[in-house]
Amino acid sequence: MAPWLELPYSMKQVTAEEDKIVRKCLMGYTRPFVKCGESGYLMPGAFKKHAEGIYNMEVRPDDVWVITFPRSGTTWIQEMVWLAENDLDYITAKETPLYKRFPMLETTCILPEVSFELIKINFFGLGNFQGLNEAVRVPSWKTIEKAPSPRFIKTHLPLSMLPPNLLSTAKVIYVARDPRDVAVSYYYLHKMTTKKLLRANMTHFWEAFRRDLLPWTPIVAHANEAYTKRHHPNLHFVYYEDMKKDLVTEVAKVCSFLGKDYSDIQIKKLAEHLTFDNLRKNKNVNNSTGKDEGIQFIRKGEAGGWKAHFDEKMQLQAEEFLTERLRGLELRYPSFPLHEITRL
C-alpha cells in the first residue's frame, strides 16, 4: 500500500466580494467556495473533504482518463475513446449510458447542497436522479476506485489536483477549447441542469467566468497545465477546434495514441458516429433533461458561436482576458491567433 500523501496545494475561502459574484450565478451551495493552489481553482466547499482521497487514488496501468474543462468537448472525446478502446463495440455503446461507461471522478464534490427536487434530473452529465442519489451515498471517486478494470475516468480537475503518478501510469487525453465558446456553453449547461438555481443572465455569467469565479476556473491555467506536458508519451493533447475542422484525422490520432490499429474505413465510420447530429440523437450520450431543443446537453457544438452572445463590451473584455492570460505561455488557441495576443 502506497504511503498517504498530503496535498501539495492549499485551499482558502473566497472573499465576501467574490462570494457575491459566485452566488449571483450559482445557488444551492451552503458552504463557502474555496480556491485551490497557486492558480486558485474554484471548487465548492464540499471538495475539501474529498481532495486528499482523490489525490491519493490508485492509478492503474490500464486506466484511460479524459481531462477537460467543462464544455470543452468532454462527451465527444469520451464516446470516441470508449469505442476506440472497446474494439468499436457500437452495440454496447448504444445500450449503456455514457455516464456508466465513463463515470465522472468528482461528481460528489460539485453537487449543490440542496434537495435534488430543486435540480433538473441531469447534473453535469451524470445522467439521472438515481445516479445523483448514488453519488451522494457513496462518493463518486470511491465508486470509481473500486470499479473493475479497465476503468474509463472523466474529470474536470486539472492535473495538479489529480494523483501525482497519473501520467507515469495511465493514458490521459486532454481537450482544450476557446474559452469564449466554453463560457457560452457552460452558461447553457447551468441553464439546463440547474434551471431553478440559476439567477444569472449571460452577462453575469461571463463576469464570473472571466474573474475565475465559477467551478474549475481559471480555464487558461487549467489547459496550460496539460499543454506543458503535451510531449509526455502518456498524454494526448487535442483542440476542440481541430476536431471540428477535421474529425477523421483527430479520431485517427486518438486511436494511434491508444495503440489501436483500425482501417481507414473503421476510422471514418467512428467519425460518422461522432458527428454532432448523430450524438444529439443518441440518448445514451446526449443526457438532456427537457424538451427545449435549444438547451440540450449536446447543444450546438459550434466553434465561434460566442460571437452571437457577446456584445461589444464583452468581446473587448474577452480579448483582454485571453491576451493577459496567455501572455508568457506557449499555449495558444487555434481560434485566437498569436497576433491578437501581441498587439495589446
N, C-alpha and C positions, 0 to 999 in steps of 0.2 A: 504494500500500500504506500503510495507516494505521500511525502510529508505535506501537511496542510499549509498552504501559502497565504500569507497576509496580502491584502490588496495593495498594489503598488501605487494607488491613487487615493486621494482623499475625497470626501463629499461634504458640501456645505449647502445650507438652505439658501434659497433665492432671497433677495431683499424684498422689503414690503412693496416697493415700486414695481419690481419685476413680477411679484406675485399678482399684482393688479392686472398686468398685461396678460399673464398666463390665463388668469381666471376670466378675462374678458372673452377668451376663446374656449376655454375648457371648464365645464362644471362637473360636479360629481366626485371630485378629489378632496378628501377631508384633511389629508396631511400635506404639509408644505412640500413643494417640489425641491429637488436637490440638483446641484451642479457637480459633475464628477470629473476629477482630473484637471490637468492644466488647461485643456481645451474647454472645460465646463459643459460637458454633455448633459443636457437636461433630462431628468428622469423623475417620475412620481416618487413620493417619499417611500412608498412600499418597496421600491427597489433596494433600499438599504439592507433589508433583511435577507435578500436573495443574492446580493452581489458576490459575496465570498463563495457561496455554493456554486455559482456559475463559473467563477474564475478557477475554481478547483475541480471542475468536471473532468472526468477521464475522457480523453480523446482517443478514438480507436483508428487504426490504420485504414480501415475500410469505410470510415465516415466520409460523407460528402456534405460540405457546408456551403450554403448560399448566404452571402452577406450583402446587404444593401441598405441605403437609407430608404425609408418608406416611400412608396410610389415611384420607384426608380426602375420598374420592370421586374419586380420580385417574382410575381406569379408567372410571368412569361418565362423567366430563366428556370424557375423551379420545375415547370412542366417539361421544359427542354431537357434538363439534367436528369430528371427521374426516368424519362423514356430512354434517353441515351444509355443510362446505367442499367436499365432493365430490359435490354435486348428489344427495344421498340415494342413493348407489350401494350398496344393500344387498347386491348380488351380490358385489362385490369385498370388501366388509366381511366377508362370511361365508366367503370363500375365502382371505383373507390374515390371519394373526395380527396382533393389535393392536400387539404389540411391534415388528413390522416396519413397520407403517404409521405408528407414532407412537413412535419409539425414545426411550430414556431417556438423558439427557445424561451423567450421572456414574456409570454402571454400573461402569466400571473402577475408579473411586476408592473404591468401597464394598465390593467383594468381599472376603470373608475371605481371608487369605493362607495357605490350606491347599489340599490337593488337592481337586478337585471331587467325588471319590468320597465325601467326608465330608458333602457338601451335597446336599440334595434337588435335583432337576433344574431347578426353577424358583427364581430368586433375584430378589426384588422385581419380579416380572412380566416378567423378561427372556424367559422362555418355554421354553428348552430347553437341553440340555447343549451342543449345537453353538453356540448363541448365547453361552454363557458362555466357551467357548474362543475364539471370535472376538473377544469383548470384551477378552480378555487379550492376544491377539496384537496387536491394533490398538486403542488407547484409544477408548472409545465416542464421546467428543467429537470425535475426529479423523475417525471414520467419518461422523458427522453433518456435520462441517464440509465434507466433500467430497460430500455427498449432493446429488442434483439437486433443483431447486426444483419445486414448493413443498415446503418442509420442515415437518413437524409434530414438535415437540420437547417432550418431557416432562422436567421436572426437579423435584427436591425442594429444590434450593438456594434460599435467599432472594434477593430482588432485589439486595441489596448485594454478593453474590458472583458475580453474572452480569454480562455485558457492559454497560458504563455507558450505551450508546446503545440498549439493548433497547427501552425504552418509546417512544423517539422514532422508532423504525424499524419495529417489528413489532407485531402484535396479541398480547396476553397475557391469558389467563384465569386467575384465581386462585380456588381454592376453599378455604374455611375451615370447620372442623368443631369441635364441642365437644371440647376436649382430653381429657375423661374418656372419651368414646366412642373417641377416637383411641387412647388408651393401651391399651384393651382389644383393639381391632382390631390394633394394632401388635404386641401380645404374641402373638396368634394367628398373625399373619403369620410371625413368627420361629419359632413352634412348627411351622409348616408347612414353611417353606423351609429352615431350618437345624436340623432336629429333633435331629441328633446333636451340635449345637454349643450348644444352649440348655440351660443348667443352672438357670435361674431359674423360680420359680413366679410367679403374678400379683402377689403382694405384693412380691417382689424387683424385678420389672419396673417396677411403679408407683413404687417408691422411686427407681430410677434415672431414670425419666421425670420425676418432679417435681423432681429435683435437676439436670435438664438434662444427664444423662449417658447419653443414647442418641443415635445418629446423627441429625443435623439439628435436635436440640433446641437452644435453647428454642423451644417451639411458639408461645407468645403473641407473642414478639418477631418471629418468622417471619411470622405473619399480620398483625401491625401494620405491618410494612414495606409490605405491599401495600395495607392499608386506608388508610394515609395518602395513597396515590396513587390512590385509588378514583375520583377525578374526572378523572383523565387520560383523554383520548379513546381511547387505545390499551390501556387496562386495563379489564377487566370483572371485578368482584369479586362472588362469589356464595357464599352459605352452603349447606352440605350440607343443613342442616335445612329451608331454604326449598325445595330440590329435592325433599326427601321430602314436604313439605306440598303443593306444587303444581308437579309436574314439567312439565306442559304450559306453564304461564306462564314457568317458568325456561328451558325449551327455546326458547320464542319470543324471550325476551330475548337469549339467546346468539346465535340466528340473526340477530337485528337488529343486534347488535354486530358480527357478521362481515359485515354488508352483504348478507344473504341474505333474499330476499322469498318466503317459502313460504306456501302457503294454510293455512287452519286445519286442513283435513283432513291435509295433509302434516305439519304440526306434531304433530298428535295421533298419527299413525302413527309418527313418530320417537319420541315419548314412550312409546308402547306397546312399541316395540323396546327401549327403555332401562329397562323395568321390571326389578326385580331377579330376578324369576322367569325372565324371558327371558334376562337376562345370564348367569345361572348355567348355563343350558342351552347357551349359546353357547361352544363350545370354543375359538374364536379370540379370545375376550375373557376368559373365566374360565380362566386358565392354572393350574389346580390340578394338584397332583402326586400326590395319593394318593386312596384310596378312602374315606377318612374324611369323610363328609358334613358333620361338624361343624367341619372345618378345611379350608375351601376358600378360594382366593384371593379370590373374591367370596363373602363369608361370609353375613352376615345383613342387612347394610345397614340397621341399626336406628338410631334416634335415641333415646337414653335407655337403651340396653341396658347401659350401665356399671353401673346400679343393681343388676343381678343378680350383679355380680362384685366390687363394693366392699363390704367390711364397714364397720361404723360408724366405725372409726378412719380408714379410707381415705376415706370420704365427708367427714369433717371436714377431713382433710388436703387433699382436692381443693377444698373450698370456700375454705379459707385460701389455697391455691395460686392459684386464679383471682382471688380478691379482691385479693391482693397484686400479682399480675402485671398486672391490668387497671387498678389504681388510677392515675389521672392520664392514662389513654389514652381516646381516643374509641371505640376498638374495643370492641364488645360481641358476645357470642354470643347468638343467639335463645333458647337453652335455659338461659341464665344471666342472668336479668333484673338490671336496674340496682339494685333494692332489695337484692339479695343481695350486691352489691359494697359498698354504702354502710353496711350495718348493722354491720359489724365495725370 
